[in-house]
């Protein structure tokens, strides 16, 4: 009796785990390797995962690992943006810090393919990290919306979730608001230039 109860619990756990995998998968566009001065960003494709296959690491998780390896915290801001924390507005944090890779900083008026912008969102005290939002311009990813890949991470680096879905890829709410940015390039930070 105890044994069958145990195995029922084990099966339920497996099923839940499977559901989790399915929720994470679904066919999504491949992200191509950019020409990138800071070194190649990992490429990733999205495939259906079945319970038998090991879970394929989603692109947004690879991107996070890559950003750590690339030591994005050593990157400068865009020209004209302070390297210190500056006052933010909704929905981003009360205090923000912007980091741009070399591709972006070198030609910020155009933000060429391969540009990566990382924004740390801090609370009012400018010390408590609330989350990290990233924009990465990847050729062919989403031509209708400037080819930007969007992602939001929690302070500990986990991909943020909304309604059980990762906030990464073609994220409607990011695109919608950022489509109002000057120059129609979906970026606000370079609008002064
Ligand atoms: C309601 C509007 C709005 C939404 C939604 C929004 N943003 Fe932003 N975002 C802004 C504004 C305004 C700025 C520039 C001012 C600032 O830094 O607060 C900005 C700045 C940024 C920047 C710095 C580069 C730039 O364009 O200035 C990044 C990176 C960024 N957002 C990522 C994201 C991601 C990823 C999402 C979705 C998860 C998102 N944003 C959703 C309004 C928005």
Boltz pocket constraint, residues with backbone or C-beta under 6 A from the ligand:
constraints:
  - pocket:
      binder: B
      contacts: [[A, 87], [A, 88], [A, 89], [A, 90], [A, 91], [A, 92], [A, 93], [A, 96], [A, 98], [A, 117], [A, 118], [A, 119], [A, 133], [A, 134], [A, 135], [A, 150], [A, 151], [A, 152], [A, 167], [A, 171], [A, 173], [A, 174], [A, 175], [A, 177], [A, 178], [A, 181], [A, 186], [A, 187], [A, 188], [A, 189], [A, 190]]
      max_distance: 6.0
